Amino acid sequence: MLERIESTSERNKMADLDKLIGSNGVPTHWYNIVPDMPKAPAIPLHPATHQPVTPKDLEPMFPPSLIEQESSKEQLIAIPEEVRDILSMWRPTPLRRARRLEQALGTPAKIFFKYEGVSPAGSHKSNTAVPQAYFNKQAGLKRLATESGAGQWGTSLAHAGGMYGLDVAVYMVRSSVAQKPYRKVAMEMWGANVYPSPSDMTNAGRAELGVDPDCPGSLGIAISEAVEDATSRSDTNYALGSVMNHVLLHQSVIGLEARQQMQDMKEYPDVVIACCGGGSNFGGIAFPFLHDKFKEGKNVRAIAVEPTSCPTLTKGEFRYDLGDVAGLTPLLMMYTLGHSFMPSQLHAGGLRYHGVSPLVSQLYNEGLIEAKALSQLAVFEAARMFAHHEGIIPAPESAHAVKAAIDMALSCKDTEKPMTILFCLSGHGFFDLGSYADMLAGDLTDATFSADKMEESLGKLPSVQVRWE
Ligand SMILES: *Cc1c(COP(=O)(O)O)cnc(C)c1O
């Protein structure tokens, strides 16, 4: 153990991310951007006392190792071999050049993409589901409970739990189960129990069913059920799929690999693009490149792409808010639309989130990264074009990054120095064909955004003094 710590601090001194790729191409360490940030993010506060949260406050929810990662100032954190073993089943993920797309666009720009859809669950969320399951198992937990709206997080956690022999209970919004029945089947094949929510498993669920036996459910109800399940049993924890620092830490494998893969091709991106819901695939691919920007003076841009119907970075406010609707997380200093804001229905369910990771928010507030909002119709057209030329049907979330990359490639058509673009294709769209069916049938509309509803939701937030380190 001591030796490991020594070699970690050695590596820190070298600040060399190149040495972090193992012989099988999978990173040996996660990269934590916090010590490299020009300004550290504000301190998370207890939602009731507004005092800095302590590790003790987080214990009902997370195992000690994840709590330590959440506030770690170490630049590099070793990935346990038991986690690398599982990740190595599909990592390193492919990094490909989209030559056919470039040709179709008639652009001299080079477009590269990192494809995270090759994980068993079909998205980048497995990169954090696996270590979260592992650290919970290590801490003696027997079971994890979570909610699933769009379904990607439930799918990833079901797979990861199955790998380590943990039971997983997924409370999945009833209407979503009806829309995407095969997600439920996949989760059950990995051994998870899927409860269409509201269910009769919890007080919260039974209360809803008492009022309306055919209640279609909502994300809020599903979260209440998962939280009640986890907090009422000592063998069960709750798990979050985005936003928190430890989640972004786990996702750094995407950028570390991509950085090495670009280097192997003697390339380096001018711009790194990713879609942004809670910010985990964006942080995952962008942070190792931002290391080069902050520490080595590299001139690299990073762009987070969100839907116009849920424009957290581009329209929200930078202030303390709860990370989740249930109020289980601390108050986090982040861009938010207010945790009671209900974004309109859109097909990219994974981007329908009120806040953005505090790390991403802090960097955006200082102008160190950029953000852009795109409309659903334009995004779906880009998905169709990408599928046609590159063969992969993107998840509707990932299609936001595709559209932004296409726009960027077209914008430098007549410039002297064509750009090298790297984007994250965070998942495939095979579970989302219903939404593409809507597009093909001409039934797709642009989801709307109400600034008044956002103001109303922000108006309900407590005004809290910002606490810096
Ligand atoms: C959940 C999800 C997202 C959005 O989450 P982030 O934390 O912002 O990455 C994006 N793409 C896919 C495929 C997802 O499943």
PDBQT file of the ligand as one rigid body, heavy atoms in Angstrom, charges set to zero:
ROOT
HETATM    1  C1  LIG A 501     -26.848   9.532 -19.260  1.00  0.00    +0.000 C 
HETATM    2  C2  LIG A 501     -26.294   9.766 -20.612  1.00  0.00    +0.000 A 
HETATM    3  C3  LIG A 501     -25.790  11.038 -20.978  1.00  0.00    +0.000 A 
HETATM    4  C4  LIG A 501     -25.832  12.240 -20.090  1.00  0.00    +0.000 C 
HETATM    5  O1  LIG A 501     -25.137  12.104 -18.886  1.00  0.00    +0.000 OA
HETATM    6  P1  LIG A 501     -23.751  12.856 -18.596  1.00  0.00    +0.000 P 
HETATM    7  O2  LIG A 501     -23.534  12.632 -17.156  1.00  0.00    +0.000 OA
HETATM    8  O3  LIG A 501     -23.905  14.299 -18.953  1.00  0.00    +0.000 OA
HETATM    9  O4  LIG A 501     -22.723  12.205 -19.440  1.00  0.00    +0.000 OA
HETATM   10  C5  LIG A 501     -25.233  11.173 -22.246  1.00  0.00    +0.000 A 
HETATM   11  N1  LIG A 501     -25.193  10.148 -23.115  1.00  0.00    +0.000 NA
HETATM   12  C6  LIG A 501     -25.686   8.928 -22.807  1.00  0.00    +0.000 A 
HETATM   13  C7  LIG A 501     -25.627   7.838 -23.833  1.00  0.00    +0.000 C 
HETATM   14  C8  LIG A 501     -26.243   8.688 -21.538  1.00  0.00    +0.000 A 
HETATM   15  O5  LIG A 501     -26.701   7.485 -21.228  1.00  0.00    +0.000 OA
ENDROOT
TORSDOF 0
